[in-house]
């Protein structure tokens, strides 16, 4: 496995609504909770977002692919194991060294050999046209200047290259967030109402047009089924809003302890009444081609 190298990475993720300054970095400082969230999410259909999305882009064994904002390697591993891309042609980049350390440990466990680079998507340390394809999955909404990041991603793919970028839809309401905010209200914990995402399935095509001539939009819709409140609570404890709240110094420890109890109670009430709890999934992918020069 190649050594994790350092490059300039000045930008940081945007602050999440309702969080004290800096708390978002706690969640993304390492990849364990993010991995648990992704691994533990099972769709009713049996599909996985990663495999579905990767099936939308051309892949070949000798492809050179950048996974920008790679996290723990959520999309990198199926790219290698399911789609047959040689791991030595893949570069995993993230602004969080802790995330890269988690990804490197995962690569070692799986016996893969991608490169790892700390890098800011808005200032990628690669020559123009370096890659046959790039991925920026569930990450662009964190950038301070998303069009700038898109232009950088367009710059580093070759003239026939592509960009795969997945994100969420704003047009959906999910129980995990409803229960979370209801519990915050019950505990008297202040939070800000979240605005629409700066990069979602509803607005992403226009933004990607800043760097690419063609943008294809494809939705991914499904459900996650919970039959016990304990399973729902396990999933809840992996989300960033909960993990970051635990890192806040302005909240009493007793309220932090009560939060998952109240979320568990809400889930239990739904399951007792309906026999199950179904959480809708609405997200998707953009495939961008024709990088603008």
JOJOBEL-V175929 format. One line per field, one symbol per residue. phi: phi as a letter, one per 40 degrees, with the letter a starting at -180 (. if undefined). A space follows every 10 residues. Layout:
phi = ???
//
This chain:
phi = .cccbbbcac cbcccccgbc dgcccdcccb bccccccccc cbcdcgcbdd cdccccbcba dccbbcbcgc gchdccccdc cbbgcccccb bcbacbcccc cccccccccc gbbccbbcac dcaccbccgc bcabbabfac ccccbcdccc cccccccccb cbbbbbaccc cabbdccdcc cccccccgcc acccccccab ccbccccccc bbcbbbbbcb baabbbbbcc cccdcdcccc cccccccccc bcccccccdc cccdcccccc cccbgabbbc baaiabbbbg dcb
//
